[in-house]
């Protein structure tokens, strides 16, 4: 028994249906995932540009901070020759500065009652005469404690920038004293670059 394909009007309808199925398959399997990937990459690049702009704005404030430190250092120490150290992370390398940043964050988090669940040191980047050092945190805490941590970060003696903050509320339980929140955020600070960092 042999089967034949329909011809005429029915054949044209069947051919158009097969063509439509092929186009739909290509869209679903190739075009749509590629477009989603492109959109994700564009969003990631835009976030990085925004972070770079924020860090550049922070870096522009450093000369004024240094002038203020020089003036206050000269007044306190009895003369303009004694300069106060710039408010940067200590450490002769990126690893030491990142460790210092982690320790500072842990102290502030402990004082605010925030439990750090994950920490990740992000790659350091050159920014003029400085190196941008960043740590990404995952925390779980009541919302009020998280606000206390963010407030403490803004009052730190070494300037800290909070970036890429994402908050997700958890369902409250009877034991919770406040609304629990899962948060991830990147905390960025700077150290003076050395000759081997460039």
N, C-alpha and C positions, 0 to 999 in steps of 0.2 A: 504494500500500500504506500503510495507516494503522496506527499502533501505539497500543495502549491501555495505560493504566496498570493494574496488577493491583488488584483490589478484594478485599474481605473480609480474611481473616487475612493473606494475602501482602501486601496493600496496607498494612495496619497495620504489619507488620514493616518494609516498605520505608520507610514514613514515619518510623518510629522510628530506622532506620539513618541516614536523611538528617538528621534532627534531631540525632542524636548526632554526625555528621560536622560539622554547622554549629557545635555547641557546642564540639567539639574544636578547630575552626579558630579560633573566637573566642578560646579559651583560649591556643592556641599563638601567635597573631598579635598579640593585644592584652593579655590579662590577664597572662600570664607575663612579657613584657617590661616591662610597667608595674610589676609587683611587684618584679622585679629592680632596676629603676631606683629604686624607692622604698627598697629595702633598701640600695642603694649610697649614696643620699643620707643615709639614717639613719646609716649607718656613718661617712660623711664628717663629719656634724654631731657625732657622738659623739667622733670624733677631735679636732675643733676645740674641743669643750667640755673634753676632757681636757687639751689643750694650754693652754687658758685657765686651767684650774685649776692646772697646773704653774707657769705664769708668775705667777699670783697668789700662789702659795706662795713663789716666788722673790722677788717684790716685797715680800712681808711680811718677808723677812730683811734688806732694805736698811736700815731704821732701826737695827738692831743692828750692821750693818756700818759705818754712818756713825758710830755711837757709838764703835765700836772704832777707827775711823780717827781720830776726834777725840782719843781718849785717847792713841793711839800718836803722832799728829801733835804733840799738846801736849807729850808727854814727850820726843820727839826734837828738837823745835824750840825748847824752852825755855819753853813756856808754853801755856795753854789757848786763847789768842787765835788761834794759828796752827792752822787746820783743814786736814787732809789732804783732797785732792779725793775725791769719792765714786768708787767703782770702777764707772764707767759708760763707755760708748763715747764717745770725743771726736767732735765734729762739731756744727756749728750747724744742720744740716739732716739729713733722713733719708738723702739721697744720700751726704753726706759720712760719716755714721756707718756706712752700709752699706759704703762703700769701705774705711773703717778696719777693719770686721769682716772683709771679704774679705782684706785684707792680713794681718791677724792669723792667719786660718785658713790662708792659703797658707804663712806662716812655720812654723806648727805642723805642717802636712802635710809640708812639705819636710824638716823635722827628723826626722819619723817615717818618712820614706821612702815616703810615700803620694802617688800621682799623681792629681790632680784632673782628671777628664775633663769634667765640666760644672759650671757654677755658675749659679744663678738667684736674683736678689734678689726676695724675696717682699714683698708690700705691707706697709708699716709700719702698726702699730695703736696707738691711744692706750690707755694703761693707767695711770690715775691721773695723776700728775705726770710720767710717763715715756712714752717711745715704744718699743714693742717692734720691734726690727730683726731680720730673719731672712734667712738665705741657705740655699738648698737646694743640696746638693752631690751629685754623682755621682762615685764614686771606684772605682778598681780597684787592689787591693793584696793582698799576702799577709795572712792573718788576723792574724799577729803584729804587722805594721805598723799594721793598722787598730786593734788594741787599744792600741798605743802612741799613736796619734793621739787616741783617745777619752780615754785617761789624761791626755794633755797638755791637752786641752780642759777637763777637770775641774780642772786645776791652774792655769789661766790667771788672771792678776791681775784681769782684767775677767771677772765671772761669765758663763759661757756655758752655755746649756741645749741638750742634744741631744734632738731630737724627731723623730718619724716615721721612725725608723731601720728600713730594710729591707735584709737581707743575703741574697745569693744566691751559693752556692759555685759556682765554675767547675771543670771537669774539670782535674786536675793534668796538667802535662806534664813531660817529663824535665828541662827547663831550670828549672823552678820550685824555689825553695828552701823554699817554704812553700805551704800551701793557698791558691790565689788566690780572692779574694772580690770580687764586685761589690756595692757598697753605695750606697744613697741615704739621706741624712739632712738634716734641717733643723737649723741651728744658730741659736739665738736669743740676743740680748743686748739691752741697754737703753741709751738715752740720755735725758738730761733734756729734757723737752719745752719748747719756747719758746712765746711768745705767739701766733705765727702757725700753730702746729701744731694748735690746738684747733678 
